[in-house]
């Protein structure tokens, strides 16, 4: 995957979407990470219900970037275009 691609990390705690900023053998760093929300099944027309306002463990509402241990990531994949568009609207990242 190329740096700058909007990706989804699958973890035991849920799916985390963000722009791939860096990666190595130990960490994957995403810019503007957002955890996907279970509320997405309720109203697909509103982008804000697709994602929580950041990652709760940070204590920061909308972190600009966050590194994830590779050992905690079950899978990484490029995010499907329509879902990436919803992430962009929520994260205010318009370079899709």
Buried (B, 14 or more C-beta within 10 A) or exposed (E): EEEEEBBBBBBEEEBBBBBBBEBEEEBBBBBBBBBBBEEBEEEEEEBEBBBBBBBEEEEEEBBEEBBBEBEEBEEBEEBEEEBBBBBBBBBEBEEE
